[in-house]
């Protein structure tokens, strides 16, 4: 005879505490003279190497958390690969004899945006997550790179020099490359845009105030706010913001260490070091 308490146990325990979800983060770490992709708990504990050598970087999780796209030079030129979240079954999906970098998953998990030099200029492309159906989205005389999908999948934010500035500015366009709109107008270099999970804000790096610092702005480019104030000796090594899945924190790199701060810039703290330089943080959804 199964008692009520026995049924509760079989069901996972009615009234029991839910199993906490352990936040995970992927990043690139320099081990010796090379970079490998690692994954760790979001507090920096339990780091595990997912790749070996070959110049690996820019990891980004798929929306379901089961795969990681990344860039690598293991084949002699930079290309976009996808592997399982445990590092198994790495597959070259961009498969082009040029420089393909900065992958970004669409929310549906079916499309990946990236930038490439394959046509003699850095432009933004998309492809299916198996590498098929590669489509060029931009065609400007400047550099278009570092794409990031909006959470609703309808737009892509990116950095560009298309308006002739020496420094990059942040732009947004529709998912098919149409209707590009410039969001920033600083005299500095604005780059590495990253969309907040609610789609309301964009984090980015900029040297508009002299030092390279992190900023956040509304998704329409209004209300830019500086989040970091970096010691001058570290000012050239700040960037690559990545929002936490709940939008309350931002991970970034500074002087070869990954740090996490609250979305308003408070509570800034470094994670434990893995290699001589830890860069390119990405939270698991």
C-alpha positions as CSV (number, residue, x, y, z in Angstrom):
1,X,0.0,0.0,0.0
2,X,1.4,3.4,-1.0
3,X,0.8,6.0,1.6
4,X,0.3,9.7,1.0
5,X,3.8,10.4,2.1
6,X,5.0,7.7,-0.3
7,X,3.2,9.4,-3.2
8,X,4.8,12.7,-2.2
9,X,8.2,11.1,-2.3
10,X,7.6,9.5,-5.7
11,X,6.5,12.9,-7.0
12,X,9.6,14.6,-5.8
13,X,8.3,15.6,-2.4
14,X,5.2,17.7,-2.1
15,X,6.2,20.8,-0.1
16,X,9.9,20.0,-0.4
17,X,12.4,22.7,-1.4
18,X,12.9,22.9,-5.2
19,X,16.3,21.9,-6.5
20,X,18.2,25.2,-7.0
21,X,19.3,25.9,-10.5
22,X,23.1,26.4,-10.7
23,X,24.0,29.3,-12.9
24,X,26.7,28.5,-15.4
25,X,29.1,30.7,-17.4
26,X,31.3,30.0,-20.4
27,X,34.4,32.0,-21.2
28,X,37.7,31.8,-22.9
29,X,40.9,31.3,-20.8
30,X,44.5,31.7,-21.8
31,X,46.5,28.6,-20.8
32,X,50.1,29.1,-21.8
33,X,50.1,30.7,-25.2
34,X,46.7,29.6,-26.3
35,X,43.0,30.1,-25.5
36,X,40.5,27.4,-24.6
37,X,36.8,27.5,-23.8
38,X,35.8,26.8,-20.2
39,X,32.6,26.5,-18.3
40,X,32.2,27.2,-14.6
41,X,29.6,28.0,-12.1
42,X,28.7,31.7,-12.3
43,X,30.7,32.4,-9.1
44,X,33.8,31.0,-10.9
45,X,33.9,27.7,-9.1
46,X,34.2,24.3,-10.7
47,X,35.8,25.4,-14.0
48,X,35.9,22.7,-16.7
49,X,37.9,22.9,-19.9
50,X,35.6,22.3,-22.9
51,X,38.2,22.7,-25.7
52,X,41.9,22.3,-26.0
53,X,44.2,24.7,-28.0
54,X,43.5,26.4,-31.3
55,X,42.7,29.9,-30.5
56,X,39.2,29.4,-29.1
57,X,37.1,32.4,-28.0
58,X,33.7,34.2,-28.0
59,X,31.6,31.3,-26.6
60,X,27.8,31.8,-26.6
61,X,25.2,29.4,-25.3
62,X,22.2,28.2,-27.4
63,X,18.9,29.4,-26.0
64,X,18.2,25.9,-24.6
65,X,21.6,25.7,-22.9
66,X,22.5,22.5,-24.7
67,X,25.1,23.8,-27.1
68,X,27.8,26.5,-27.4
69,X,28.8,28.3,-30.5
70,X,32.3,29.8,-30.5
71,X,35.0,31.1,-32.8
72,X,38.3,29.2,-33.3
73,X,41.5,29.3,-35.4
74,X,42.1,25.5,-35.1
75,X,41.8,25.0,-38.8
76,X,44.2,27.8,-39.7
77,X,41.7,30.6,-40.0
78,X,38.9,31.8,-37.7
79,X,35.6,30.0,-38.2
80,X,32.5,29.5,-36.2
81,X,32.0,26.1,-34.5
82,X,29.2,24.6,-32.5
83,X,29.7,21.9,-29.8
84,X,27.6,20.3,-27.1
85,X,27.6,22.1,-23.7
86,X,30.0,19.5,-22.4
87,X,32.5,20.2,-25.2
88,X,31.7,17.1,-27.2
89,X,31.1,16.9,-30.9
90,X,32.6,20.2,-32.1
91,X,31.5,20.9,-35.7
92,X,32.7,23.6,-38.1
93,X,29.5,25.3,-39.3
94,X,30.8,28.5,-41.0
95,X,33.4,26.5,-43.0
96,X,34.9,29.4,-44.9
97,X,38.5,30.2,-45.8
98,X,38.2,33.7,-44.3
99,X,37.7,35.2,-40.8
100,X,34.4,34.3,-39.3
101,X,33.8,35.5,-35.7
102,X,31.4,36.7,-33.0
103,X,28.5,34.2,-33.2
104,X,25.1,35.1,-31.7
105,X,22.2,32.8,-31.4
106,X,18.7,33.9,-32.3
107,X,16.1,33.2,-29.6
108,X,14.5,30.4,-31.6
109,X,17.8,28.5,-31.6
110,X,17.7,28.0,-35.3
111,X,19.7,30.9,-36.6
112,X,23.2,32.2,-35.8
113,X,24.4,35.7,-36.7
114,X,28.2,36.3,-37.1
115,X,30.6,38.6,-38.9
116,X,32.9,37.6,-41.7
117,X,35.6,39.0,-43.9
118,X,34.8,36.6,-46.7
119,X,33.8,39.3,-49.2
120,X,36.8,41.6,-48.5
121,X,35.1,43.6,-45.8
122,X,33.7,42.8,-42.4
123,X,29.9,42.3,-42.9
124,X,27.2,40.6,-40.9
125,X,25.8,37.2,-42.0
126,X,23.3,34.7,-40.7
127,X,23.1,31.0,-41.1
128,X,21.1,28.1,-39.7
129,X,22.7,26.4,-36.7
130,X,24.0,23.6,-38.8
131,X,25.8,26.1,-41.0
132,X,23.5,25.9,-44.0
133,X,21.7,28.8,-45.7
134,X,24.4,31.5,-45.1
135,X,23.0,34.9,-45.9
136,X,24.8,38.3,-46.0
137,X,22.8,41.0,-44.2
138,X,24.9,44.1,-44.5
139,X,26.7,45.8,-47.4
140,X,28.4,49.0,-46.3
141,X,31.8,50.5,-47.0
142,X,32.6,50.5,-43.3
143,X,33.1,47.7,-40.9
144,X,30.0,45.9,-39.7
145,X,30.6,43.4,-36.9
146,X,29.8,42.1,-33.4
147,X,26.1,41.2,-34.0
148,X,23.7,40.5,-31.1
149,X,20.1,39.3,-31.5
150,X,17.2,41.0,-29.7
151,X,15.3,38.7,-27.3
152,X,12.3,38.8,-29.6
153,X,14.4,37.7,-32.6
154,X,13.2,40.6,-34.7
155,X,16.3,42.8,-34.6
156,X,20.1,42.7,-34.5
157,X,22.3,45.2,-32.8
158,X,25.9,45.6,-34.1
159,X,28.9,47.9,-34.3
160,X,29.8,49.8,-37.5
161,X,32.0,52.5,-39.0
162,X,29.6,52.9,-42.0
163,X,29.1,56.6,-41.4
164,X,32.8,57.3,-41.8
165,X,33.7,57.8,-38.1
166,X,37.2,56.6,-37.1
167,X,35.5,54.9,-34.1
168,X,32.6,52.4,-34.3
169,X,29.0,53.4,-33.4
170,X,26.2,51.1,-32.3
171,X,23.4,50.4,-34.8
172,X,20.3,48.3,-34.9
173,X,18.6,46.7,-37.9
174,X,15.8,44.3,-38.7
175,X,16.6,40.6,-38.7
176,X,16.9,40.6,-42.5
177,X,19.4,43.5,-42.5
178,X,16.8,46.1,-43.5
179,X,16.1,49.5,-41.8
180,X,19.4,50.1,-40.1
181,X,19.3,52.9,-37.4
182,X,22.2,54.5,-35.7
183,X,21.9,54.5,-31.9
184,X,25.1,56.2,-30.7
185,X,26.8,59.4,-31.8
186,X,29.9,59.7,-29.6
187,X,33.3,60.9,-30.7
188,X,34.8,57.7,-29.2
189,X,34.6,54.0,-30.2
190,X,31.4,52.3,-29.2
191,X,31.3,48.5,-29.7
192,X,30.5,45.1,-28.2
193,X,26.7,45.7,-27.8
194,X,24.8,43.1,-25.8
195,X,21.0,43.2,-25.5
196,X,19.3,42.8,-22.0
197,X,17.0,39.8,-21.7
198,X,13.9,42.0,-21.5
199,X,14.9,43.8,-24.7
200,X,14.8,47.2,-23.0
201,X,18.5,48.1,-22.7
202,X,21.8,47.5,-24.5
203,X,25.1,47.3,-22.7
204,X,28.3,48.2,-24.7
205,X,31.9,49.3,-24.3
206,X,33.2,52.8,-25.2
207,X,36.2,55.0,-24.8
208,X,34.0,58.2,-25.2
209,X,35.2,59.5,-21.8
210,X,38.9,58.7,-22.4
211,X,39.1,55.3,-20.7
212,X,37.5,52.2,-22.1
213,X,34.5,51.7,-19.9
214,X,31.1,49.9,-19.9
215,X,27.9,51.7,-20.5
216,X,24.2,50.9,-20.8
217,X,21.5,52.7,-22.8
218,X,17.9,52.3,-23.6
219,X,17.3,50.1,-26.7
220,X,16.5,53.2,-28.8
221,X,19.9,54.7,-27.9
222,X,18.6,57.2,-25.3
223,X,19.9,57.6,-21.7
224,X,23.5,56.3,-22.0
225,X,24.9,55.7,-18.6
226,X,28.4,54.9,-17.6
227,X,28.7,51.8,-15.3
228,X,32.4,51.4,-14.6
229,X,35.3,53.6,-13.5
230,X,38.4,51.8,-14.2
231,X,41.9,52.4,-12.8
232,X,44.0,54.0,-15.5
233,X,46.5,51.2,-15.7
234,X,43.7,48.8,-16.6
235,X,41.7,51.1,-18.9
236,X,42.6,49.5,-22.2
237,X,41.4,46.1,-21.0
238,X,37.7,46.6,-20.2
239,X,34.8,45.2,-22.2
240,X,32.7,42.4,-23.6
241,X,29.6,42.9,-21.4
242,X,27.2,39.9,-21.0
243,X,23.8,40.2,-19.2
244,X,22.7,37.5,-16.7
245,X,19.6,35.6,-17.7
246,X,17.5,37.6,-15.2
247,X,18.9,40.9,-16.3
248,X,20.0,41.9,-12.8
249,X,23.8,41.6,-13.4
250,X,26.4,42.1,-16.1
251,X,29.6,40.0,-16.5
252,X,32.5,41.6,-18.3
253,X,36.3,41.4,-18.5
254,X,38.8,43.8,-17.1
255,X,42.6,43.3,-17.2
256,X,42.4,39.6,-17.9
257,X,39.8,38.8,-15.2
258,X,36.1,38.2,-15.5
259,X,34.0,40.4,-13.2
260,X,30.4,40.6,-12.3
261,X,28.5,43.7,-11.2
262,X,24.9,44.7,-10.7
263,X,23.1,46.1,-13.7
264,X,23.5,49.6,-12.2
265,X,27.3,49.2,-11.8
266,X,27.3,48.5,-8.1
267,X,28.7,45.4,-6.4
268,X,31.5,44.9,-8.8
269,X,33.7,41.9,-7.9
270,X,36.2,39.7,-9.7
271,X,35.8,35.9,-10.2
272,X,38.6,33.6,-9.4
273,X,41.2,33.4,-12.2
274,X,41.5,30.2,-14.3
275,X,44.2,31.1,-16.8
276,X,46.6,34.0,-17.2
277,X,43.7,35.8,-18.9
278,X,40.0,35.1,-18.7
279,X,37.8,36.8,-21.3
280,X,34.5,36.7,-23.3
281,X,32.0,35.7,-20.6
282,X,28.6,34.3,-21.6
283,X,25.9,33.2,-19.2
284,X,23.9,30.0,-19.7
285,X,20.2,30.9,-20.3
